[in-house]
Amino acid sequence: MDKRMINGVPLPVPSVIQGATPLFGQTLVEEPHRLLDDVFSTSINAFDSGLTYADENGSCDERLGQWVASRGVREEITIIGKGCHPGPPDWSASRAQPENVSKDVSVSCDRMAVDQIDLWLFHRDDESVPVPELVDAVSLEVTKGTICAWGVSNWSFTRLEEAMNYAQENDRTPPSATSPHFSLVDQIDAPWPGVTTITGDNHSDERDWFTQTQLPVLAWSSLASGFLTSSYDPNLSTFSETVRCYGSTENMNRRDRAISLAAEKGCDLEQISVAYILAAPFPTFATCAARTHLEAVKNVEASEIALTSDEYFWLQESQ
């Protein structure tokens, strides 16, 4: 599997990153450490986590940290953490303030029992807070050594560009990556408040900018909340949110194209969908929440499927 450097991150990062959802909440797997062993055995050695990925029985940060310590693999893996996301008791209240950066980094490090997070992301933004204040706060964490690099998740393109320009002009650490929704299908409605996407015609200028700057994109919801899986059934209540966010005729046409191309290449829909993300003309990493060893193996195989330029743009067509 292809591995590439992200500025400031110590190790090359695999093109497929293990997502967090199997490690907390209602999607928690029965044996988290066994799953992490299985994922790690496939050569996926980057793991996504986040301060708000928690439940009453523990947290993603804690479970990931316990596995890292028990296996002695800290020097072999990349840890991606996130903070400044709304949380209890008021999930609507912004926490994207400079004073919360150090606090959230410290809490995640304590939960994971590590001294440093390799890549830390602002999980949300608050556009009422001046960008320089947030850049100053997170740059200080890089200077202190609590994080190696930083980036943003669900920031608008305008705010991201402002952060990059401010950092470069004022001797601060610039963002090393961004994490919006990016997949084969357009997000027709937001799954959660405050999220961003770079899919669709309305975001072509942003994708052109990423192509020009080559800023890495860590794509979340690579399979569009199950829309790009073989088990998707719009008539099932379990997919009601998926239908709301992705259930358009245009997206179904793209899904059908992906199924057709997968048949030609002898793989499955999920693998073509991951291969599409990794075929973008800018550096991309697909965050995929494998729940079994087989799923992790398939994600690695997907990263090795090379799409031609014609195939890439044909998949985008909506007719």
Buried (B, 14 or more C-beta within 10 A) or exposed (E): BEBEEBBBBBBBBBBBBBBBBBBBBEEBBEEBBEBBBBBBEBBBBBBBBBBBBBEEEBBBBBBBBBBBEEBEBBEEBBBBBBBBBBBEEEEEEBBBBBEBBBBBBEBBBEBBEBEBBBBBBBBBBBEEBEBBEBBBBBBBBBEEEBBBBBBBBBBBBEBBBBBBEBBEEEEBBBBBBBBBBBBBBBBBEBBEEBBBBBBBEEBEEBBEBBEEEEBBBBBBBBBBBBBBBEEBEEEEEEBEBBBEBBBBEBBBBBBEBBBBBBEEBEBBBBBBBBBBBBBBEBBBBBBBBBBBBEBBBBBBBBBEBEBEEEBBEBBBEBE
